[in-house]
Amino acid sequence: MILVSRSRRAAASVMLALMVWSVSFFLHFFWEMAQVPFFSDMPDASHWEVIGLCTRATVGDANIAFGAYVLVALFTKDWFWIKKLWRLSTLSVYFAVGLIVTIIFEYWATGTGQRWNYSELMPRMPLLGTGALPLAQWVVIPVILIYAVKWMFLGWQISK
């Protein structure tokens, strides 16, 4: 009986991890594609170049979102925190991770890293010069993500 319980818990853990990463990938990909006009050289790039660049960025976004999920799980000492009522401290850690990583990475990527440049259409945050859309991405997408994954995961558990 204990083995069944452990195997179900392990399966649920893997399923939850897959849901967090894949839903995050899906949501971030559409956001990345919508941001194309706000980055210089992107509107002039070929369709497949844009898809490739946005896919690479999206993999990074999904990894950041998954990392934020894992850090919250460590903070709450509960891998399944998403299916419970959320505390302000839990959500604060989740959002802060994505925002802090984004600020640091965008600052580097548009500066010394020279990975990309914003077009004149990109609104920028004062002081840092970080694009407002990449920051908004880490407020809007995580809200949709945690509600969607909670709904999907609870539905998956009921079906089992």
C-alpha positions as CSV (number, residue, x, y, z in Angstrom):
1,M,0.0,0.0,0.0
2,I,2.8,2.4,0.8
3,L,4.5,1.7,-2.6
4,V,1.3,2.6,-4.4
5,S,1.0,5.9,-2.5
6,R,4.7,6.7,-3.2
7,S,4.4,5.9,-6.9
8,R,1.2,8.0,-7.2
9,R,3.0,10.9,-5.4
10,A,6.0,10.5,-7.7
11,A,3.7,10.5,-10.8
12,A,1.8,13.5,-9.5
13,S,5.1,15.3,-8.9
14,V,6.3,14.6,-12.5
15,M,3.0,15.6,-14.0
16,L,2.9,18.8,-12.1
17,A,6.5,19.7,-13.2
18,L,5.5,18.9,-16.8
19,M,2.4,21.1,-16.5
20,V,4.3,24.0,-15.1
21,W,7.0,23.9,-17.7
22,S,4.8,23.2,-20.7
23,V,2.0,25.7,-19.9
24,S,4.7,28.3,-19.2
25,F,6.3,27.6,-22.6
26,F,3.0,27.9,-24.4
27,L,2.1,31.2,-22.8
28,H,5.6,32.8,-23.0
29,F,5.9,31.8,-26.7
30,F,2.8,33.8,-27.6
31,W,4.1,36.7,-25.6
32,E,7.5,36.6,-27.3
33,M,5.9,36.6,-30.7
34,A,3.7,39.5,-29.8
35,Q,6.8,41.5,-28.7
36,V,8.5,41.2,-32.1
37,P,7.9,44.8,-33.2
38,F,9.4,46.1,-30.0
39,F,12.9,44.7,-30.7
40,S,15.1,46.2,-33.4
41,D,15.9,44.0,-36.4
42,M,13.1,41.5,-35.6
43,P,10.4,42.9,-37.9
44,D,12.9,42.6,-40.8
45,A,14.0,39.1,-39.9
46,S,12.6,36.1,-41.8
47,H,9.7,34.2,-40.4
48,W,11.8,31.2,-39.4
49,E,14.5,33.4,-37.8
50,V,11.9,35.0,-35.6
51,I,10.4,31.6,-34.7
52,G,13.9,30.3,-33.8
53,L,14.8,33.4,-31.7
54,C,11.4,33.4,-29.9
55,T,11.6,29.7,-29.2
56,R,15.1,30.1,-27.7
57,A,13.8,33.0,-25.5
58,T,10.8,31.0,-24.6
59,V,12.8,28.0,-23.4
60,G,14.7,30.4,-21.1
61,D,11.3,31.9,-19.9
62,A,9.9,28.4,-19.2
63,N,13.1,27.6,-17.2
64,I,12.8,30.8,-15.2
65,A,9.2,30.0,-14.4
66,F,10.0,26.5,-13.4
67,G,12.9,27.7,-11.3
68,A,10.6,30.2,-9.6
69,Y,8.1,27.3,-8.9
70,V,10.9,25.2,-7.4
71,L,12.1,28.0,-5.2
72,V,8.6,28.6,-3.9
73,A,8.3,24.8,-3.3
74,L,11.5,25.0,-1.2
75,F,10.2,28.2,0.5
76,T,6.9,26.6,1.5
77,K,8.4,23.0,1.9
78,D,5.5,21.8,-0.3
79,W,5.9,20.7,-4.0
80,F,2.1,20.9,-4.4
81,W,1.8,24.5,-3.1
82,I,0.0,25.5,-6.3
83,K,-3.2,23.5,-5.5
84,K,-3.7,25.1,-2.2
85,L,-4.8,28.6,-1.1
86,W,-2.0,30.9,-2.0
87,R,-0.4,33.2,0.6
88,L,0.9,36.6,-0.2
89,S,4.4,35.5,0.8
90,T,4.2,32.6,-1.5
91,L,3.1,34.7,-4.5
92,S,5.6,37.4,-3.6
93,V,8.5,34.9,-3.9
94,Y,7.1,33.5,-7.1
95,F,6.7,36.9,-8.8
96,A,10.0,38.3,-7.4
97,V,12.1,35.5,-8.9
98,G,10.8,36.1,-12.4
99,L,11.0,39.9,-12.1
100,I,14.5,39.9,-10.6
101,V,15.9,37.4,-13.2
102,T,14.3,39.4,-16.0
103,I,15.7,42.7,-14.8
104,I,19.2,41.3,-14.5
105,F,19.1,39.4,-17.8
106,E,17.5,42.3,-19.8
107,Y,20.0,44.7,-18.4
108,W,22.9,42.4,-19.5
109,A,21.3,41.4,-22.8
110,T,20.7,45.0,-24.0
111,G,24.1,46.1,-22.6
112,T,27.3,44.3,-22.4
113,G,25.8,41.0,-23.6
114,Q,24.6,42.7,-26.8
115,R,22.0,40.0,-27.4
116,W,19.3,42.3,-28.6
117,N,18.2,45.9,-28.7
118,Y,14.8,47.5,-28.2
119,S,13.1,49.4,-31.0
120,E,11.8,52.9,-30.5
121,L,8.4,51.4,-29.8
122,M,9.5,49.7,-26.6
123,P,8.5,51.6,-23.5
124,R,11.3,51.6,-21.0
125,M,11.4,51.7,-17.2
126,P,13.1,54.7,-15.7
127,L,16.4,54.3,-14.0
128,L,17.2,50.8,-15.4
129,G,16.2,51.3,-19.0
130,T,14.6,47.8,-19.0
131,G,11.8,47.3,-21.4
132,A,8.4,47.5,-19.8
133,L,7.0,44.6,-21.9
134,P,9.5,42.0,-20.6
135,L,8.6,43.1,-17.1
136,A,4.9,43.0,-17.7
137,Q,5.4,39.5,-19.1
138,W,6.6,38.4,-15.6
139,V,3.4,39.8,-14.0
140,V,0.8,38.8,-16.6
141,I,2.0,35.3,-17.5
142,P,2.7,34.0,-14.0
143,V,-0.9,34.9,-13.0
144,I,-2.4,33.0,-15.9
145,L,0.1,30.2,-15.4
146,I,-0.7,29.4,-11.8
147,Y,-4.4,29.5,-12.3
148,A,-4.2,27.4,-15.4
149,V,-1.8,24.8,-13.9
150,K,-3.9,24.6,-10.7
151,W,-7.0,24.0,-12.7
152,M,-5.3,21.4,-14.9
153,F,-3.6,19.6,-12.1
154,L,-6.7,19.4,-9.9
155,G,-8.6,18.1,-13.0
156,W,-5.8,15.5,-13.6
157,Q,-6.0,14.3,-10.0
158,I,-9.8,13.9,-10.2
159,S,-9.4,11.8,-13.3
160,K,-6.9,9.4,-11.7
